Each structure stands twice: as C-alpha cells, then as structure tokens.
C-alpha cells in the first residue's frame, strides 16, 4: 500500500464512511416495509438482508425482497416494490440532512491532494441534492450512486483519469468487492459498519488496511 498521500484517486462510500447514517437507513427500510407487510417475520428477514448487504442499491434490495422473501403473487410484486421504494425514499433525504458526519472525516478529506469522489449505493440524484444542501459537494470532484452498481461506478471514476493509483474507503463487503474488481486498494473504515467482524476478517485475510479513526492514516 502506498503512502496515503500518494494516490491519484480517492473514492469514498457515503453511509457509515462520510455520514453516520447506517442505522438511520436500516430503520427507514423497516418503517417502509412495516405498513405493507403483515408478516413481521418476513419484515425481519428483509431488514436483516438489507443490513448484511448494506452498500448495494435500494433497487437491488427491494428486488430481492419481492422476488425471494415476501411470497407475493406475481400481480402483487410491482405495486409492493413501488410502495416500498416510495416509502423508503421519502425518509432518506430527511435522515441524510440530520445525520452526523463521521468524526474528523472532513479534516481527512481536505488533507488529500488527489481527485476525490463518492461512490455509494444510495440513489444518485438524492445524494447529490443532499451533499449540495449540506455544502459537502465542494469537497469532492464527483458524487455517484445507484442504480449503477458500485463496481461499475468505481470503474467509471477510474476511467476518467489515466495511469492512476486508486483507493476505496468503505465499511461494507460491497465496497471491498468493488475495489477488488477494479484492482485498487481498499481501506476498511470500521466504527459504523453493519458487518464489522466480516469485513475485518476479509481485510485481514487479504492484507487490506482497516481503521477505527481517520487519524490513523496520518503518516501512513
């Protein structure tokens, strides 16, 4: 792994990395499902899947819910899918506006001299609107999100720059996988991860760096 200052491109996940928003979004998905699905056990299965596969797009999750977990008739699938997405989306902007930043993240981002991007499973325009409203867009060269897959977002970012060394900062397995597929380094930011132990084990196995604080990267 190069010194942290020597990368050309820095790519950050959003939830749990820039914003302390993981639990807020899990609660939002639970709240979106609850009025529509009477079987609480099925709601729990959906929310557990959402938590364990955090970082993938909401469209992926809801497709899995309606096709695999909820036992719906074919005629019910699209209406439920639309209603869940609508209920979830209606909560997301408000929670993003209220979510705390992860400690000292802006100090760390500001210290980096290369190109800086967001690649998130969150819906792209929603994320751009919130970052602009909070004044966070000025810290990044671009903000990208779903429905494009995270690995494809990373690829698109890297293709913008020639002969780059890149690093992905994430807290989910999908973040790690996106970095691996694009042959760039990965740094796991653990404090707010929904899958901390799984991510730590994966990073240890593959000799990727993990941190509990942005300060840990000073001098590395």
Phi, psi and omega in degrees: 000126177295164170305143186303333181280352190258010174276153175271327185227131178242123183241127183245134161293167179260294186295124180082357181238305173269314181245142174277073190238002184301307183293326177299319182285326175297316177298321180296319178293319176302315181294328179287325182281324192303317181288346187257335187241117184282338181275104184298327179297320178292322176300316180297318178299317179297314182293322177297318177297316179302315180295314186287339181243029181303146182105338173278162186289155176299330181292320174300311184299313184291326173301316179296317180304307188286332184267338187238328192252331193267350177062042184272152168291155182304321182290342181270341191297308183295315178300319179292317178302313180298317182292320179295313180299320179295314180296320179292312182299324183295337179269336192293317183297317180297318182289326177295323180290334183262345185294140176288151168288150173293148188303124174067016183294322182290327174299317180293312180301318181294335182282347184272137185262345183279192177283136185235133185222158167255132171229107191232156171282351178289155181297132194299307184293322177301315180295317179297318180298316182291317179298321178293316182297326180271359180074019181271343183296335183289346180274351189231151177279340179189152181232119186232146183207194183286159020274358177296137179299148183299319180298325178287325175299315180299317179300316180297320179296313181296326180291344177288342187231138182269144175052055185259154162252127185236158176218140178250130174256121182208171180230012183230159178298323179296330176293315178299313182297322178297320177294315182298316181298333182258007173060041174239165180289158179230137172237119180274121177261112197264337193305325186246010183294140174282343184231047188303311184294318178298317182292319179298315179298316180297316181292321178296318180298323186253013174059037172267149182284141169235149181223154173254348182210144177298332179299335182296340183272352177296122178087355179267000000 
